[in-house]
Each structure stands twice: as structure tokens, then as C-alpha cells.
């Protein structure tokens, strides 16, 4: 089980990805124990083996601020989690068989919102009897809506009919607050919006998640639609869906939207000091890597700390998103074409957003900077499940320079062993199967497989 976006301090033993952790045996309980690395924000978790996420293995994970740490906006009236993602009728084993046979997964059968199908906004496209999500709100209030794309491989545009989306946070980093009518959310990405229920209650309103960067008219059949219901609403949602961005012949619209997302350098982080005190733009880069996804460069990366620049070059015709475990990365640049040394002149060296999952547009590049301050072995991968399953990943090993090893946690007592070390595996120790507990420094979790479950813990 991987805690996507959660930076686990000083230990990759609990990261829950193949290569650093062995699988949990069937019918076992296993306890994850890790310290959250100075984070507040919106994340999610999912199993990392066999494309199990495609069958609904995921849930939201929220780290709240301590009372001493202010947030850069008034406390919202309510907190709402929305999980969006493409969905296939075939289960994860059938999807794997298709990939093993050299086939694409093809068009998904739908887009789910909180595990449910579309509201019947169109009787031709949506049949009767489909259970849809309804989110009830009070009029005249401001809500924090946390949206996660937990799907398999499809970028989605998120929007709420007649409502502005005031972007406030992304994967643990507060953003400069900007209004959007819709926002592209790529696979593995998470955002927090402040939404004010300031519309009249003559009817309910559509919540929409529709596919992006596709050109088939049939994709209209896989649009996710939920309902925003005011408590004093006088009728059902009606009319056509709010339109997605009309940029079929404009490659730059979505990229410019992504570039507009900037870090709020004046807001406090998990500790009572401003984020802007970390001036990433003035730090010397010690390692540079250019990773191309076609053909895939899959060499492992090793460093003794410092500052790493990674250029993700997407020479494919599909959108990709990439995730680095254990770290938030500074997204400093993106553009179409081939990255060159001169591309550094376009970098944002002051307020590029820090996040864990970044998109790379087809035929384009994205540059990230990473402060290598978290020792361990960490997974760098495609977040699209089909690409990840087919091997689009590598590992970054951050070597501990201290002989005493005091800054890296030792292997846990309940470590799992497999492969050549399987003989070292101890019998299941049920003493680790404890209830959920939390304090300021450490979080203890009993692993519970639940579809769209919600965990709220305090950082």
C-alpha cells in the first residue's frame, strides 16, 4: 500500500512499492509505521501491485494543520473529498492480460465520481438505474473540495456548473489562490479548491469529470457526472453539461493553465516558518538526468545528496504523469519540443509549485528540481497504471553520508521478506495489528483494504 505524495522521513521501508517493500501475504495484517515529513494537505493511498488500483483499491488521506499553524484562508464551513477516475468493466487481471499481449487498454467504459456512475443528464448517453453521487451543501457557505484523479490512465477536466474553483492547495503545497472555471487533473494528481455556494437554488448543479486529450466522439459516453445539491434546492440539475475547454487546435491552453499554478511562498508550511525561506532557485544543481519515456531509460540513479535536476521528455503521443516517492519536487518548467540546455532560461526560479506528481504533455518536456534531503531508496515512475505495469519506472537511491547512520531509520522489526530472502520471513505477528493511533511525530496504521475510505490524521 503506497501513500501517494506522503513524504516519509528517513525511511523508504514503509513506502509500499515493489523494489523497496515485499508484498503483504494473503490474509495477513501488516502495520505501516512512518513519520510524515512536515506536510499539510490532500493525498491518497492505493495498492501498488497488479494494477489493483484499477479495481477500486484507493482512498483519500488528509493531513490537517496543528492549531499553531495558520492556513492561508478562512476556515471552510465543510471539507469534501471527491475521487475521480476512468473505469473499466474488465477487472485488473483482465487489464493485465491485455497489456501482456501487447494491446492497449482502449477506451474506458466510464468515469466514476466517488465510485459511482453518471447522473442521467442525457437519456441517450446515460441509461436508467445508475447510482450517482450527490453532494449536499448549505447555501452561502465556502467549502474545501479535495479532488484526486485516482484513475488508470486518463487525464480529466474537473468543473462544477456555474461555480468558480478557487485553487488553494496541491499535494501538500499551498498555491497562489486563483479562480478557474475548470482545471485539468492528470492521473495521480490532487488539488484543493475553495468553492462558495453563492448560486440561486432554482435547481441542483452538475459536477463533471470528462476525458481530456482524446479525439474520439465516443468519449462523450465516459463522462463522469455527479450532483451538487443545495439544501434549499427547488429542482433537479438540468440543461447541457458545462463545456470543457474548447482547445482542440490549441496545444498551449492546458500547458499555460498548468504554468499558472504557482507556489504561495508567503504561506506557512507544516512548521511555523514561511515556505519561501527555501530558495530553490539559488541552489547549485549537483546531478542532472534527462529521462525519455520512448525509448525508456531505466537506469537507477544514485546520489549522496544535494540538488537534482530531472528533465522528463515525453516523445509519446499520449499524456503521461510521473511521481517521485518520498519527495515533493519543484516544477520549474515545461514546453513542447525537445529540451535543450537553453531551456533553462525559461525556468520559474521563484514560485514553481512543489508537488509529488507532474504531467508531461505529448511531444513535450517537464523539468523538476529535487532537494535530495531524504535518505533511502525511492521509486520514480509513470503514474499511468498501464505504463507503470509495462516497466516505466526507475529508482533513486539517496546515500546516507553519515557513518553512524543516525538520520536513516533501520529496517523495521516487522519487515517482510521475499524472493532470495524469503527464508528470513517470520510468522505473522498479530501484535502489530493495532487500531489507528496518531501523534505529532509518528503515525501508526493498521492496513485496511477499503474502497474509497477516508482517513483524517493530524500532522
Secondary structure as GFF3:
##gff-version 3
##sequence-region A 1 459
A	DSSP	beta_strand	2	4	.	.	.	ID=ss1
A	DSSP	beta_strand	31	34	.	.	.	ID=ss2
A	DSSP	beta_strand	41	46	.	.	.	ID=ss3
A	DSSP	three_ten_helix	52	55	.	.	.	ID=ss4
A	DSSP	beta_strand	58	64	.	.	.	ID=ss5
A	DSSP	beta_strand	78	87	.	.	.	ID=ss6
A	DSSP	alpha_helix	92	100	.	.	.	ID=ss7
A	DSSP	beta_strand	110	113	.	.	.	ID=ss8
A	DSSP	beta_strand	134	137	.	.	.	ID=ss9
A	DSSP	beta_strand	142	149	.	.	.	ID=ss10
A	DSSP	beta_strand	156	160	.	.	.	ID=ss11
A	DSSP	beta_strand	165	170	.	.	.	ID=ss12
A	DSSP	beta_strand	173	180	.	.	.	ID=ss13
A	DSSP	beta_strand	183	185	.	.	.	ID=ss14
A	DSSP	beta_strand	190	196	.	.	.	ID=ss15
A	DSSP	beta_strand	205	211	.	.	.	ID=ss16
A	DSSP	three_ten_helix	217	222	.	.	.	ID=ss17
A	DSSP	beta_strand	224	230	.	.	.	ID=ss18
A	DSSP	alpha_helix	252	259	.	.	.	ID=ss19
A	DSSP	three_ten_helix	275	277	.	.	.	ID=ss20
A	DSSP	three_ten_helix	280	282	.	.	.	ID=ss21
A	DSSP	beta_strand	287	292	.	.	.	ID=ss22
A	DSSP	beta_strand	301	303	.	.	.	ID=ss23
A	DSSP	beta_strand	306	314	.	.	.	ID=ss24
A	DSSP	beta_strand	320	324	.	.	.	ID=ss25
A	DSSP	beta_strand	329	336	.	.	.	ID=ss26
A	DSSP	three_ten_helix	341	346	.	.	.	ID=ss27
A	DSSP	beta_strand	354	355	.	.	.	ID=ss28
A	DSSP	beta_strand	357	360	.	.	.	ID=ss29
A	DSSP	beta_strand	364	372	.	.	.	ID=ss30
A	DSSP	beta_strand	376	382	.	.	.	ID=ss31
A	DSSP	alpha_helix	385	389	.	.	.	ID=ss32
A	DSSP	beta_strand	393	398	.	.	.	ID=ss33
A	DSSP	three_ten_helix	419	424	.	.	.	ID=ss34
A	DSSP	three_ten_helix	430	432	.	.	.	ID=ss35
A	DSSP	beta_strand	437	438	.	.	.	ID=ss36
A	DSSP	beta_strand	443	446	.	.	.	ID=ss37
A	DSSP	beta_strand	453	458	.	.	.	ID=ss38
###
